[in-house]
Amino acid sequence: MSDDSFEIFIKAQIKAIEIAKWIEGEKRKQDPSQEYMHEWIKNNARLFKEAWQRSMCKNCKNDCRYNNKSDCINFLPSN
């Protein structure tokens, strides 16, 4: 992974974690804390990276890259 593609990957993963944390907070009716983020990383980081490798998102201009889609009607090539 080049430096640019790694930065895009990290930003997408952070966004995915933030969204998952927000959803969990809504379910609990409170902030799930940093511990939730650590658990997400432990349980989902590998799967996120595997999905990222198969996704169109890594080559898309759109800001919704965290979706890790292999097929997307909103795909806009980054080149």
Secondary structure, 3 states (H helix, E strand, C coil): CCHHHHHHHHHHHHHHHHHHHHHHHHHHCCCCHHHHHHHHHHHHHHHHHHHHHHCCHHHECCCCHHHCCCCCCCCCECC
